[in-house]
Amino acid sequence: MIVSRVYLRTKKLYNLADLKKWHFTTPLNRHDTHHLYLTFMSGKILHVKENETENFKEIKLLLETNFRSYSLA
């Protein structure tokens, strides 16, 4: 079973399915140095949070592996 909400820098909850449309970069904008981290259960993403990891490239790879292509406006 997978939790279908995602907690992002904006402090807004998103449906996990929406991640398919997003591409995570760091920083998220010119004034933001926050990173994101994922919590997995049985290989499924539970949620994404900020400032909880130093290995952003690994997270980006995990996202790409799970969701392929997406873009974040």
HELIX and SHEET records of a PDB file:
HELIX    1   1 LEU A   16  LYS A   21  5                                   6    
HELIX    2   2 PHE A   56  PHE A   67  1                                  12    
SHEET    1   A 2 ARG A   5  TYR A   7  0                                        
SHEET    2   A 2 LEU A  13  ASN A  15 -1                                        
SHEET    1   B 2 LEU A  36  MET A  41  0                                        
SHEET    2   B 2 LYS A  44  GLU A  50 -1                                        
END                                                                             
